[in-house]
């Protein structure tokens, strides 16, 4: 609906502030927000240990079964129980199952990275908005260290994400990783350089957020087009660890190169993926939970709290006039169809139409 009267004045004032006070620039273009595992007062993020915190109602279900678990060698027994990946996210960095890490010899010998396949109580379907979220146990570093840690960056162990209808044929989400080089065993990475890889959102030390996935992003995959994998009948999610040595690649050639503005050419090559490597004991990706999301009918609900309000408009304003690849880009602010990768008047018009819209699960 159209914003009018007093609300129009408030929107104008907030918007004016936002476009003159841009958010802190990030290093890369993939500034995807995570989803809160727990909420408290006013639907804001809550520490899972807070007595008043509740599981975010945007989740309608969680993984209930382990179909297969094949870790890389060397995972300590305390981190090798795959059932730790079942049920709701806990925000507990010890409530995890590790996929293990491959050392250089194992990589050179062609050993497969660790993986786990989970099943769900109900089918995951490609509906409006994001469809499921995955919680690892990465965290944001508070310190610069000689070991490669940079304050404000993520200690992250990344993984590929695959989905299947029948448990045999899987489609992998095409990812991008622009981390320029090795980060070391205790190094960090800039999460805005990473796209469609699990592990890029923090889930430890009172912060519980998951990485979001939209089945519509694989609609053009040949296996989906042929019907081998039905994105409206997904029953299995597989997560595959990525040893962060750079020997494993992303699928950047399937994406737009952010440096090609305004022509929007695709990447010429796939990139090596780097993360904390080599890791031990609970090495490799540490999976905490996989949650199925309720449908999100309001794309302008940028912060995913179930209502289109001033908090969303502040985010929208911070991305105003930015294009894909620029420092303040926020993909969820690109609202108007077809998506043109620029936040402009067309997106503002769509935002206005959705103003004060509320999701049914918000109640």
C-alpha positions as CSV (number, residue, x, y, z in Angstrom):
1,X,0.0,0.0,0.0
2,X,1.0,3.6,-0.4
3,X,2.6,5.4,2.5
4,X,0.7,8.5,3.5
5,X,0.5,11.3,6.0
6,X,2.6,11.1,9.1
7,X,4.1,7.8,8.1
8,X,5.3,9.3,4.8
9,X,7.1,12.1,6.7
10,X,8.8,9.5,9.0
11,X,9.8,7.4,6.0
12,X,11.3,10.5,4.3
13,X,13.3,11.5,7.4
14,X,14.7,8.0,7.9
15,X,15.5,7.6,4.3
16,X,17.3,11.0,4.2
17,X,19.4,10.0,7.2
18,X,20.2,6.6,5.7
19,X,21.5,7.9,2.4
20,X,23.7,10.3,4.1
21,X,25.0,7.9,6.7
22,X,26.1,4.8,4.8
23,X,26.9,1.5,6.6
24,X,30.5,0.4,7.0
25,X,31.8,-0.8,3.7
26,X,32.5,-4.5,3.3
27,X,35.3,-6.0,1.3
28,X,33.1,-8.0,-1.2
29,X,29.7,-8.0,-2.9
30,X,27.9,-10.9,-1.2
31,X,26.5,-9.1,1.9
32,X,23.8,-11.7,2.6
33,X,22.2,-11.4,6.0
34,X,21.8,-14.6,8.1
35,X,18.6,-15.6,9.9
36,X,18.3,-15.4,13.7
37,X,17.9,-18.7,15.4
38,X,16.4,-17.1,18.5
39,X,14.5,-13.9,19.2
40,X,13.5,-11.9,22.2
41,X,11.7,-8.6,22.8
42,X,10.6,-6.8,19.7
43,X,11.6,-9.8,17.5
44,X,15.3,-8.9,17.7
45,X,18.1,-11.4,17.9
46,X,18.4,-13.0,21.3
47,X,21.1,-15.1,23.1
48,X,19.8,-18.6,23.2
49,X,20.8,-18.8,26.8
50,X,18.5,-15.9,27.7
51,X,15.5,-17.1,29.8
52,X,13.1,-15.2,27.6
53,X,14.5,-16.2,24.2
54,X,12.4,-18.4,21.9
55,X,13.2,-20.2,18.7
56,X,12.5,-17.9,15.8
57,X,8.9,-18.7,14.6
58,X,10.1,-18.3,11.0
59,X,11.3,-21.9,11.3
60,X,8.6,-24.6,10.8
61,X,10.8,-27.7,11.1
62,X,14.3,-29.1,11.5
63,X,16.3,-32.1,10.3
64,X,15.0,-35.3,12.0
65,X,17.2,-38.0,10.5
66,X,20.8,-38.9,9.6
67,X,20.8,-40.7,6.2
68,X,24.5,-40.9,5.9
69,X,27.6,-39.6,7.6
70,X,31.1,-40.0,6.2
71,X,33.7,-37.8,8.0
72,X,37.3,-37.3,6.8
73,X,39.8,-39.2,8.9
74,X,40.9,-37.8,12.3
75,X,37.7,-36.5,13.8
76,X,37.8,-36.9,17.6
77,X,35.1,-39.2,19.0
78,X,33.4,-36.4,21.0
79,X,32.7,-34.6,17.7
80,X,31.6,-37.6,15.6
81,X,28.0,-38.1,16.7
82,X,25.8,-37.1,13.6
83,X,22.7,-36.9,15.8
84,X,24.1,-33.6,17.1
85,X,22.9,-32.1,13.8
86,X,19.3,-33.0,14.4
87,X,16.6,-30.8,16.0
88,X,16.6,-27.0,16.6
89,X,19.7,-24.8,16.6
90,X,21.0,-24.4,20.1
91,X,23.6,-21.7,19.6
92,X,26.0,-24.0,21.4
93,X,29.4,-24.3,19.7
94,X,29.8,-27.8,21.3
95,X,26.5,-29.1,20.0
96,X,27.9,-30.1,16.7
97,X,29.1,-32.9,14.5
98,X,32.4,-32.4,12.6
99,X,33.0,-33.4,9.0
100,X,36.8,-33.6,9.4
101,X,39.5,-32.0,7.4
102,X,41.9,-33.4,4.7
103,X,45.6,-32.8,4.9
104,X,47.7,-32.2,1.8
105,X,48.6,-35.9,1.4
106,X,44.9,-36.9,1.5
107,X,44.0,-34.2,-1.0
108,X,46.8,-35.3,-3.3
109,X,45.6,-38.9,-3.0
110,X,42.2,-37.9,-4.2
111,X,40.4,-38.6,-0.9
112,X,36.8,-37.3,-0.6
113,X,36.1,-34.6,1.9
114,X,33.7,-35.4,4.8
115,X,30.0,-35.1,4.3
116,X,26.6,-35.7,5.9
117,X,23.1,-36.2,4.5
118,X,20.0,-35.3,6.6
119,X,16.3,-36.0,6.1
120,X,13.3,-33.9,7.3
121,X,9.8,-34.5,8.7
122,X,8.2,-32.7,5.7
123,X,9.1,-31.9,2.2
124,X,11.1,-28.7,1.5
125,X,9.6,-26.7,-1.3
126,X,10.6,-23.7,-3.4
127,X,8.3,-21.0,-2.0
128,X,8.5,-17.3,-1.7
129,X,11.7,-16.2,0.1
130,X,14.3,-18.4,1.5
131,X,13.5,-22.1,2.0
132,X,16.0,-23.4,4.6
133,X,19.0,-22.3,6.7
134,X,22.1,-24.1,8.0
135,X,23.9,-23.4,11.3
136,X,27.6,-24.0,11.6
137,X,29.6,-22.9,14.7
138,X,31.8,-20.1,13.3
139,X,32.5,-16.9,15.2
140,X,33.6,-13.4,14.6
141,X,37.2,-12.7,15.8
142,X,37.8,-9.9,18.3
143,X,41.5,-9.7,17.7
144,X,44.3,-9.3,15.2
145,X,46.8,-12.0,15.7
146,X,50.0,-13.2,14.0
147,X,48.1,-16.5,13.2
148,X,46.1,-14.7,10.6
149,X,43.1,-13.6,12.6
150,X,41.6,-10.1,11.7
151,X,39.3,-8.4,14.2
152,X,35.8,-8.3,12.7
153,X,36.3,-11.1,10.3
154,X,34.9,-14.7,10.6
155,X,36.7,-17.8,11.7
156,X,34.9,-20.0,9.2
157,X,35.0,-23.6,8.0
158,X,33.0,-23.7,4.8
159,X,31.0,-26.3,3.0
160,X,29.1,-27.0,-0.2
161,X,25.3,-27.5,0.1
162,X,23.4,-30.0,-2.1
163,X,19.7,-31.0,-2.2
164,X,17.9,-34.1,-3.5
165,X,14.4,-35.4,-4.0
166,X,15.2,-39.1,-4.0
167,X,18.4,-39.4,-2.0
168,X,20.5,-40.5,-5.0
169,X,20.6,-37.5,-7.3
170,X,21.8,-34.2,-5.8
171,X,22.2,-30.7,-7.1
172,X,24.8,-28.4,-5.6
173,X,24.2,-24.7,-5.0
174,X,26.7,-22.8,-7.1
175,X,28.9,-20.8,-4.9
176,X,31.4,-17.9,-5.1
177,X,34.5,-17.4,-2.9
178,X,36.7,-14.3,-3.4
179,X,39.0,-14.8,-0.5
180,X,42.4,-14.0,-2.2
181,X,44.7,-16.5,-0.6
182,X,45.3,-19.0,2.2
183,X,44.4,-17.8,5.7
184,X,46.1,-20.5,7.8
185,X,44.9,-22.8,10.5
186,X,43.7,-19.9,12.7
187,X,43.0,-17.3,10.1
188,X,39.8,-15.5,9.4
189,X,38.0,-14.4,6.2
190,X,35.7,-11.6,5.1
191,X,32.3,-13.2,4.9
192,X,31.1,-10.7,2.3
193,X,33.5,-12.4,-0.1
194,X,31.5,-15.7,0.2
195,X,28.2,-16.6,-1.4
196,X,26.1,-19.8,-1.1
197,X,28.5,-21.7,1.1
198,X,27.5,-22.8,4.6
199,X,29.6,-21.5,7.5
200,X,29.6,-17.8,6.7
201,X,27.4,-16.7,9.6
202,X,28.4,-16.8,13.3
203,X,26.8,-19.3,15.7
204,X,28.6,-19.1,19.0
205,X,29.2,-16.9,22.0
206,X,25.6,-15.7,22.3
207,X,25.1,-15.1,18.6
208,X,23.0,-17.7,16.8
209,X,22.5,-17.1,13.0
210,X,22.2,-19.5,10.1
211,X,23.1,-19.2,6.4
212,X,20.0,-18.9,4.1
213,X,19.3,-20.9,0.9
214,X,16.6,-20.4,-1.7
215,X,15.7,-23.4,-3.9
216,X,14.8,-21.0,-6.7
217,X,18.6,-20.3,-7.1
218,X,19.0,-23.8,-8.6
219,X,15.9,-23.7,-10.8
220,X,18.0,-23.5,-14.0
221,X,20.3,-26.5,-13.1
222,X,20.0,-29.2,-15.8
223,X,19.0,-31.8,-13.2
224,X,16.1,-29.6,-12.0
225,X,15.0,-28.7,-15.5
226,X,14.9,-32.4,-16.5
227,X,12.9,-33.3,-13.4
228,X,15.6,-35.5,-11.8
229,X,15.6,-33.2,-8.8
230,X,12.3,-31.5,-8.0
231,X,12.8,-28.3,-6.1
232,X,9.2,-28.6,-4.8
233,X,9.9,-32.0,-3.4
234,X,13.2,-31.8,-1.6
235,X,13.6,-34.5,1.1
236,X,17.4,-34.5,1.6
237,X,20.1,-31.9,2.3
238,X,23.8,-32.9,2.0
239,X,26.6,-30.8,3.3
240,X,30.2,-31.4,2.0
241,X,33.2,-30.0,3.8
242,X,35.6,-27.8,1.8
243,X,39.3,-28.2,2.9
244,X,40.4,-24.6,2.7
245,X,43.7,-25.2,1.0
246,X,42.6,-23.7,-2.3
247,X,42.5,-27.1,-4.1
248,X,38.7,-27.0,-4.2
249,X,36.9,-24.5,-6.4
250,X,33.7,-22.4,-6.4
251,X,31.4,-22.2,-9.4
252,X,31.9,-18.5,-10.1
253,X,31.5,-18.9,-13.9
254,X,27.8,-19.4,-13.3
255,X,27.6,-15.9,-11.6
256,X,27.9,-12.3,-12.6
257,X,31.3,-10.7,-12.1
258,X,30.9,-7.8,-9.6
259,X,33.8,-6.0,-11.2
260,X,32.1,-5.9,-14.6
261,X,29.6,-3.2,-13.8
262,X,27.7,-1.9,-15.8
263,X,28.0,-4.7,-18.4
264,X,27.4,-7.5,-15.9
265,X,29.7,-10.1,-17.6
266,X,30.0,-13.5,-16.0
267,X,33.2,-14.6,-14.2
268,X,35.8,-16.1,-16.6
269,X,37.1,-18.7,-14.2
270,X,36.2,-20.5,-11.0
271,X,38.1,-19.5,-7.9
272,X,40.0,-21.5,-5.3
273,X,38.2,-21.6,-1.9
274,X,40.1,-20.8,1.2
275,X,39.1,-21.1,4.8
276,X,40.8,-22.1,8.1
277,X,43.1,-25.0,7.1
278,X,44.5,-27.3,8.3
279,X,42.3,-28.0,11.3
280,X,42.3,-30.9,13.7
281,X,40.1,-32.8,16.3
282,X,36.8,-31.1,15.4
283,X,38.4,-30.2,12.1
284,X,36.5,-29.1,9.0
285,X,32.9,-27.9,9.0
286,X,31.1,-28.3,12.3
287,X,27.3,-28.7,11.7
288,X,24.9,-27.7,14.4
289,X,21.4,-27.7,12.7
290,X,19.4,-27.4,9.5
291,X,16.0,-25.6,9.7
292,X,13.1,-25.4,7.3
293,X,11.7,-21.9,6.9
294,X,8.1,-20.7,6.6
295,X,7.2,-18.9,3.4
296,X,8.1,-15.2,3.4
297,X,5.5,-13.3,1.3
298,X,7.0,-9.8,1.9
299,X,10.4,-9.5,0.1
300,X,10.7,-6.0,1.7
301,X,11.0,-7.6,5.1
302,X,14.8,-7.3,4.7
303,X,15.7,-8.2,8.2
304,X,13.3,-11.2,8.3
305,X,11.5,-10.3,11.5
306,X,8.1,-10.8,9.8
307,X,7.0,-7.1,9.3
308,X,8.0,-4.4,6.8
309,X,8.9,-1.5,9.0
310,X,11.5,1.2,9.9
311,X,14.2,-1.3,10.6
312,X,13.9,-2.6,7.0
313,X,13.7,0.9,5.6
314,X,16.9,1.8,7.4
315,X,18.6,-1.2,5.7
316,X,17.1,-0.3,2.4
317,X,18.3,3.3,2.8
318,X,21.8,2.2,3.6
319,X,21.9,0.3,0.2
320,X,20.3,3.2,-1.8
321,X,22.0,3.8,-5.2
322,X,24.4,0.9,-4.6
323,X,24.9,-1.7,-7.3
324,X,26.1,-5.3,-7.0
325,X,29.7,-5.3,-6.0
326,X,29.8,-2.0,-4.2
327,X,30.5,-1.7,-0.5
328,X,26.9,-1.1,0.7
329,X,25.2,-3.5,-1.5
330,X,22.4,-5.5,0.2
331,X,20.8,-8.1,-2.1
332,X,17.5,-8.2,-0.4
333,X,17.0,-4.5,-1.1
334,X,16.8,-5.3,-4.9
335,X,13.1,-5.7,-4.7
336,X,11.6,-4.9,-8.2
337,X,11.3,-7.6,-10.8
338,X,13.2,-8.3,-12.9
339,X,16.1,-7.8,-10.6
340,X,18.6,-5.4,-12.1
341,X,21.3,-5.5,-9.3
342,X,20.9,-1.7,-8.6
343,X,18.9,-0.2,-5.7
344,X,16.8,2.5,-7.3
345,X,13.4,4.1,-7.6
346,X,11.8,0.9,-8.9
347,X,12.8,-0.9,-5.7
348,X,11.6,2.0,-3.6
349,X,8.2,1.8,-5.2
350,X,8.0,-1.9,-4.4
351,X,9.1,-1.3,-0.8
352,X,6.3,1.3,-0.5
353,X,3.7,-1.2,-1.8
354,X,4.7,-3.6,1.0
355,X,4.9,-1.1,3.8
356,X,3.7,-2.5,7.1
357,X,3.0,-5.8,5.6
358,X,3.1,-8.6,8.2
359,X,3.8,-12.3,7.8
360,X,1.2,-14.7,9.2
361,X,3.9,-16.4,11.3
362,X,4.7,-13.1,12.9
363,X,1.7,-13.7,15.2
